[in-house]
Amino acid sequence: MITVIGLGVEKGDLTKRGEEILAQAVRENRPILVRTANTHSYQTVVEMGIKHVCLDYVYENSRNFATLAKNLVKAVAEQGSDAVYLVDGAATEDNSVKALLKRTRGKIEIIDGVSKTTALVRAAGFVGCSYTAVSAYELAERAQVGGLSLPLIIYDLDDRGLASDTKLLLGDLFGEEIAAKYLYGDKAKKICLYELDRQKGYDYTSAVAIEEVELLQKQRFTIEDLKEIVYRLRAPNGCPWDRVQTNDSIKMSAVEEAYELVDAIDQNDDEKIMEEAGDLALQVIFHAVMKEETGAFNLTDIMTGICQKLITRHTHVFGEDKATDGASALSVWEKNKMTEKHQVTFADSVNDVPHCFPAAMRAQKVGKRASKGGMDFATAEDAAARLKEELAEFFEALNVGDKEAAEKEIGDVLFAAVNVGRKAGCDCEKALKEATDRFAARFTKAEALALADGRVVTELSEEEWDDYYRKAKQALK
């Protein structure tokens, strides 16, 4: 079994237990490897006169930081199961040891040492408070899963390149101008984060420490910060308007913000998309906070629900189902959705379409769900034949002067038209919206053309309007 021993931070930090096992390894002529000679604690190995191999060459031969741990593990494993691996600090903190644990499935012996973060915590002034300490080598992985929060210490800033990568990642999370401390040797220097890769020297002692920042002093914010702001707005000494809102009073704001986001997307305006997506996120947080106040649920419940839904409905990704294309993936989703919602019949699914949807969108979804039960047209042409029938029934009601019947029949005409589009693979809500936009643009142009000719538009005949409209259509192609 491979043995890993932590050498600690300084010369002489090796524990009694570590010293005993190391001496025994020497007597048994076991291969001994040291992660790097560039530490103070390495002097313990030198003074003991132990025969060993330093793995500093692995650093030089690794293409990037992501492969370094893998290459260190490979070098250790190649020495066999009786190898002894010495690392500075506490062995359990070391990134390569974590990788070795994964490779051996935990079948290694670890003799821990003095933690190198202990000295860094003292230098940063974090003693007595909660903090997060992360090796720079695993920073990206921790950030990806949301495992970074302030106060924060990032150690193992071995060189300028790693310091630059760290600066960029932390700058995105907390802002590049946030105050930080650069820890180097036994010194602590106040810097702004953007200066992290502009220091004179870097070695195994290099680290950066960032203290907690008050909400109003932050440069970058998270969803938790947004929730905190809403808490403060709803507090007794908060905003009088925000305090009196209810889920019902602001429900239409969510609809408005969703439409404004769609409008920003249509304009392909990234700045507006970002802004409107934020406004929509505020609506989610606002509703979550108000429900938390009543004890119904909270934001974590919302996040849990959507994450569970994504996992249980994507059984072709997280389960045993198979999907080879978008259509089959959607089929798996719909099947799982019906199961989760306890929908026994297809009518249950049809009636589950929200009544507040825009009419064309709801019509398309209702038709699509009915088709899952087998009730559908074979082709778009067949659907168009039904459209002609509905149109004839509309004119029949209109010609006899039955206004109520005519309105009912025009509804059938519109529903039938949606079915034609659905069978043709069109998004009818999107198509109608864009058609309305095109008409508005063409009308605007047609009116401008008429006015340029000195015409009074309210006096134009139907034929003249058609002529100007065709010219506008051609001009806007």
C-alpha positions in Angstrom: 0.0 0.0 0.0 1.3 3.4 -1.0 2.1 5.6 2.1 1.8 9.4 2.0 3.4 11.6 4.6 2.9 15.3 5.2 6.2 17.1 5.9 4.5 20.2 7.3 5.5 23.8 6.6 8.8 24.3 8.2 11.9 22.2 8.8 11.2 20.0 11.8 7.4 19.9 11.3 7.4 16.2 10.5 5.3 14.4 13.1 6.8 11.6 15.3 4.6 9.1 13.6 5.7 10.3 10.2 9.4 10.1 11.3 9.0 6.5 12.5 7.3 5.3 9.3 9.8 7.1 7.2 12.7 5.5 9.1 11.1 2.1 8.7 10.7 2.7 4.9 14.4 3.5 4.7 15.2 0.2 6.4 12.9 -1.7 4.1 14.5 0.0 1.1 11.1 1.3 -0.1 11.1 3.9 -3.0 10.7 7.4 -1.5 9.5 10.3 -3.6 9.2 14.0 -2.7 6.7 16.2 -4.5 9.1 19.2 -4.6 12.4 20.3 -3.1 11.3 23.9 -3.2 9.9 24.1 0.4 11.3 24.8 3.8 10.0 21.4 5.1 12.1 19.6 2.5 15.2 20.4 4.7 13.9 17.7 7.1 14.4 15.1 4.4 17.9 16.5 3.6 19.0 16.4 7.2 17.7 12.9 7.7 20.0 11.8 4.8 17.3 9.8 3.2 17.7 8.4 -0.3 14.9 9.8 -2.4 13.7 11.2 -5.8 12.4 14.7 -6.2 9.5 15.1 -8.7 10.2 18.7 -9.7 10.9 17.4 -13.2 7.2 16.5 -13.4 6.3 20.2 -13.1 8.6 21.0 -16.0 7.2 18.2 -18.2 3.5 18.9 -17.5 1.7 20.9 -20.2 -0.6 22.7 -17.8 -1.8 22.8 -14.3 -4.7 20.5 -15.0 -2.4 17.6 -16.0 0.2 18.2 -13.2 -1.6 16.2 -10.5 -2.3 13.4 -12.9 1.4 13.2 -13.9 2.5 13.3 -10.2 0.2 10.4 -9.4 1.5 8.5 -12.4 5.1 9.0 -11.2 4.2 7.8 -7.7 2.2 4.8 -9.0 5.0 3.7 -11.3 7.2 3.0 -8.2 4.8 0.3 -7.0 2.5 -0.2 -4.1 5.3 0.1 -1.5 6.2 3.6 -2.5 6.4 6.4 0.0 5.3 9.9 -1.1 6.3 13.0 0.8 4.4 16.3 0.3 4.7 19.6 2.1 2.0 20.8 4.4 -0.8 18.4 5.5 -1.1 15.5 3.1 -4.8 15.7 3.0 -4.6 19.2 1.6 -2.4 18.3 -1.3 -4.0 18.2 -4.7 -1.9 15.4 -6.0 -2.8 13.3 -2.9 -6.5 13.8 -3.6 -5.9 12.6 -7.1 -4.0 9.6 -5.8 -6.9 8.8 -3.5 -9.2 8.7 -6.5 -6.9 6.5 -8.5 -6.4 4.0 -5.7 -10.0 4.2 -4.5 -8.8 5.3 -1.1 -6.4 2.4 -0.6 -3.4 4.4 0.6 -2.1 5.2 4.1 -1.9 8.9 4.9 0.2 10.3 7.8 -0.9 14.0 7.9 1.4 16.9 8.8 1.2 20.5 9.9 -1.3 22.4 7.7 0.3 25.0 5.5 -3.0 27.0 5.6 -2.6 27.5 9.3 0.3 30.0 8.9 -1.5 31.6 6.0 -4.6 32.1 8.1 -2.6 33.9 10.8 -0.8 36.1 8.2 -4.2 37.0 6.6 -5.7 37.8 9.9 -8.5 35.3 9.5 -8.0 33.7 13.0 -11.4 33.3 14.8 -13.6 33.5 11.7 -14.9 31.0 9.2 -13.0 30.9 5.9 -12.5 28.9 2.7 -9.0 27.7 1.8 -8.4 26.2 -1.7 -5.3 25.2 -3.6 -4.9 27.2 -6.8 -4.6 23.9 -8.7 -8.2 23.0 -7.9 -9.6 26.5 -8.0 -11.4 26.2 -11.3 -13.1 22.9 -10.2 -14.3 24.5 -6.9 -15.5 27.6 -8.7 -17.5 25.4 -11.1 -19.5 23.8 -8.3 -20.0 27.1 -6.5 -17.6 26.2 -3.7 -16.0 29.7 -3.3 -17.0 32.2 -0.7 -15.4 35.0 1.3 -13.3 35.1 3.4 -11.1 33.1 1.0 -7.4 32.0 0.9 -5.9 30.6 -2.3 -2.6 28.9 -1.8 0.0 27.1 -4.1 0.4 30.2 -6.3 3.7 28.7 -7.5 4.2 31.0 -10.5 3.0 34.1 -12.4 0.9 32.1 -14.8 -1.1 30.4 -12.1 -1.4 33.8 -10.3 -2.8 35.2 -13.6 -5.4 32.4 -14.0 -6.4 32.9 -10.3 -6.8 36.7 -10.8 -9.1 36.2 -13.8 -11.3 33.7 -12.1 -11.6 35.5 -8.8 -12.0 38.8 -10.6 -15.1 37.4 -12.4 -16.5 36.3 -9.0 -15.6 39.2 -6.8 -14.3 42.1 -9.0 -10.7 42.8 -10.0 -10.4 45.9 -7.8 -11.4 44.1 -4.6 -8.9 44.5 -1.8 -6.6 41.5 -1.1 -3.4 40.4 0.6 -0.6 38.8 -1.2 1.2 36.4 1.1 4.8 35.5 0.2 7.2 33.9 2.6 6.6 35.5 6.0 5.3 38.8 4.5 1.7 40.0 3.8 1.2 42.8 1.3 -2.0 44.7 0.6 -2.9 44.8 -3.1 -5.9 45.0 -5.4 -6.8 41.7 -7.0 -5.8 42.9 -10.5 -2.2 43.2 -9.2 -1.9 39.5 -8.2 0.1 38.6 -11.3 2.3 41.7 -11.0 4.3 40.7 -8.0 8.1 40.3 -7.9 8.3 36.7 -6.8 6.2 33.5 -6.6 7.0 30.2 -4.9 5.3 27.5 -2.8 4.6 30.0 0.0 2.6 32.4 -2.3 -1.0 32.9 -1.6 -3.8 35.4 -1.8 -6.3 36.2 0.9 -9.6 38.1 0.4 -11.7 39.3 3.3 -15.5 39.3 3.5 -17.0 42.4 1.9 -20.1 44.2 3.1 -23.1 44.0 0.7 -23.0 47.7 -0.3 -19.3 47.6 -1.0 -19.4 44.6 -3.4 -18.4 44.9 -7.0 -19.9 41.6 -8.1 -23.0 39.9 -6.8 -24.6 36.5 -6.6 -28.1 35.2 -6.5 -27.7 35.0 -2.7 -26.9 38.7 -2.7 -30.1 39.4 -4.6 -32.1 37.5 -2.1 -30.4 39.5 0.7 -31.4 42.8 -1.0 -35.0 41.6 -1.3 -34.9 40.7 2.4 -33.8 44.2 3.3 -36.4 45.8 1.0 -39.1 43.7 2.7 -37.8 44.5 6.2 -39.8 46.8 8.6 -37.3 49.6 7.9 -37.2 48.8 4.2 -39.1 50.1 1.2 -42.8 50.9 1.8 -43.8 49.7 -1.7 -41.9 46.4 -1.5 -43.1 45.6 2.0 -46.8 45.6 1.0 -46.5 43.4 -2.2 -47.9 39.9 -2.4 -47.5 37.1 -4.8 -50.8 38.0 -6.3 -50.1 41.8 -6.6 -46.9 41.3 -8.6 -47.8 38.2 -10.6 -48.3 40.1 -13.9 -44.8 41.6 -13.5 -43.3 38.2 -14.3 -45.3 38.1 -17.5 -44.1 41.6 -18.5 -40.5 40.9 -17.7 -40.6 37.7 -19.7 -41.9 39.5 -22.7 -39.3 42.2 -22.3 -36.6 39.5 -22.3 -38.0 38.0 -25.5 -38.0 41.5 -27.0 -34.4 41.9 -26.1 -33.5 38.6 -27.6 -35.4 39.5 -30.8 -33.2 42.7 -31.0 -30.1 40.5 -30.4 -29.0 43.1 -27.9 -26.7 41.3 -25.3 -26.8 44.2 -22.9 -30.6 44.3 -22.9 -30.8 40.5 -22.7 -28.6 40.6 -19.6 -30.7 43.4 -18.0 -34.0 41.8 -18.7 -32.8 38.3 -17.6 -31.9 40.0 -14.3 -35.3 41.6 -14.0 -36.9 38.2 -14.5 -34.6 36.7 -11.9 -35.7 39.3 -9.5 -39.3 38.2 -9.9 -38.3 34.6 -9.0 -36.4 35.8 -5.9 -39.3 38.1 -4.9 -41.9 35.3 -5.0 -39.5 32.9 -3.2 -38.9 35.4 -0.4 -42.6 36.2 0.1 -43.4 32.4 0.3 -40.5 31.9 2.7 -42.1 34.5 5.0 -45.3 32.4 5.1 -43.3 29.2 5.7 -44.6 27.7 2.4 -41.2 27.2 0.7 -37.9 29.0 0.1 -35.4 29.5 -2.6 -33.6 26.3 -1.8 -36.8 24.4 -2.3 -37.2 26.0 -5.7 -33.7 25.1 -6.8 -34.1 21.6 -5.4 -37.4 21.2 -7.4 -36.0 22.3 -10.7 -32.8 20.3 -10.3 -34.7 17.2 -9.5 -37.0 17.8 -12.4 -34.1 18.2 -14.9 -32.6 14.9 -13.6 -35.8 12.8 -13.5 -37.0 14.1 -16.9 -33.6 13.7 -18.7 -33.5 9.9 -18.1 -31.8 9.6 -21.5 -28.9 11.5 -19.9 -29.1 10.5 -16.2 -30.9 7.2 -16.5 -31.4 4.2 -18.7 -33.5 5.7 -21.5 -32.1 6.3 -24.9 -32.5 9.4 -27.2 -30.7 9.8 -30.5 -32.1 13.1 -31.6 -34.2 16.1 -30.4 -37.5 14.4 -31.2 -36.7 11.3 -29.2 -35.3 13.3 -26.3 -38.5 15.4 -26.2 -40.6 12.2 -26.2 -38.7 10.9 -23.2 -39.2 14.2 -21.4 -43.0 14.2 -22.1 -43.3 10.6 -20.9 -41.5 11.3 -17.7 -43.5 14.5 -17.2 -46.8 12.7 -17.4 -45.6 10.2 -14.9 -44.4 12.8 -12.4 -47.6 14.8 -12.7 -49.7 11.7 -12.3 -51.4 12.3 -15.6 -53.2 9.0 -16.4 -55.0 10.2 -19.6 -53.9 12.4 -22.5 -56.8 14.7 -21.6 -55.0 15.3 -18.2 -52.0 16.6 -20.2 -54.2 18.7 -22.5 -56.0 20.4 -19.6 -52.7 21.0 -17.9 -51.7 23.7 -20.5 -51.8 27.0 -18.6 -54.9 29.1 -19.5 -52.9 32.3 -19.2 -50.7 31.5 -22.2 -51.0 33.7 -25.3 -53.8 32.2 -27.5 -51.7 31.0 -30.4 -49.2 29.4 -28.0 -51.9 27.6 -26.0 -53.6 26.4 -29.1 -50.4 24.9 -30.5 -49.6 23.2 -27.2 -53.1 21.8 -26.8 -53.0 20.5 -30.3 -49.6 18.9 -29.8 -50.6 17.2 -26.6 -53.8 15.9 -28.2 -51.7 14.5 -31.0 -49.8 12.4 -28.4 -53.1 10.5 -27.8 -53.5 9.8 -31.5 -55.9 12.6 -32.4 -54.2 14.6 -35.2 -54.1 15.3 -38.9 -51.8 13.1 -41.0 -50.3 16.1 -42.9 -50.3 19.9 -43.1 -52.4 19.5 -46.2 -55.1 17.6 -44.3 -55.1 20.3 -41.6 -55.5 22.9 -44.4 -58.6 21.1 -45.6 -60.1 21.5 -42.2 -59.1 25.2 -42.2 -61.2 25.7 -45.4 -64.2 24.0 -43.8 -63.9 26.3 -40.7 -63.6 29.3 -43.0 -66.7 28.4 -44.9 -68.6 28.0 -41.6 -67.4 31.4 -40.5 -68.8 33.1 -43.6 -72.0 31.2 -43.3 -72.5 32.6 -39.8 -71.4 36.1 -41.0 -73.8 36.1 -44.0 -76.8 35.4 -41.8 -75.8 38.1 -39.4 -75.2 35.9 -36.4 -72.4 37.8 -34.7 -72.1 35.4 -31.7 -71.8 32.4 -34.0 -69.4 34.3 -36.3 -67.0 35.0 -33.4 -67.1 31.3 -32.4 -66.4 30.2 -35.9 -63.5 32.7 -36.4 -62.0 31.1 -33.2 -62.3 27.7 -34.9 -60.6 29.2 -38.0 -57.7 30.5 -36.0 -57.3 27.2 -34.1 -57.4 25.4 -37.5 -54.7 27.7 -38.8 -52.5 27.0 -35.9 -52.9 23.3 -36.6 -51.7 23.8 -40.2 -48.6 25.6 -38.9 -48.0 23.0 -36.2 -48.1 20.1 -38.7 -45.7 22.1 -40.9 -43.3 22.3 -38.0 -43.8 26.0 -37.4 -43.9 27.9 -34.1 -47.2 29.7 -34.6 -46.8 32.2 -31.7 -43.4 33.2 -33.0 -44.7 33.3 -36.6 -47.7 35.5 -35.8 -45.6 37.9 -33.7 -43.1 38.3 -36.6 -45.9 38.6 -39.1 -47.4 41.4 -37.1 -43.9 43.1 -36.8 -43.5 42.8 -40.6 -47.0 44.3 -41.2 -46.3 47.2 -38.9 -43.0 48.0 -40.7 -44.6 47.7 -44.1 -47.5 49.9 -43.1 -45.1 52.5 -41.7 -43.2 52.5 -45.0 -46.4 52.5 -47.1 -47.7 55.5 -45.3 -44.4 57.3 -45.7 -44.5 56.7 -49.4 -48.0 58.0 -49.7 -47.2 61.1 -47.7 -44.1 61.7 -49.8 -46.4 61.8 -52.9 -48.5 64.4 -51.1 -51.5 62.1 -50.6 -53.9 62.1 -47.6 -53.8 58.5 -46.5 -57.4 58.5 -45.2 -58.6 59.3 -48.7 -56.7 56.5 -50.4 -58.8 53.7 -52.0 -58.3 50.1 -51.2 -56.4 49.6 -54.5 -54.1 52.6 -53.8 -53.3 51.3 -50.4 -52.5 47.9 -51.9 -50.2 49.6 -54.4 -48.3 51.5 -51.7 -48.2 48.3 -49.5 -46.6 46.3 -52.4 -44.0 49.0 -52.9 -43.2 49.1 -49.2 -42.9 45.3 -49.1 -40.5 45.4 -52.0 -38.5 48.2 -50.5 -38.1 46.4 -47.1 -37.0 43.1 -48.6 
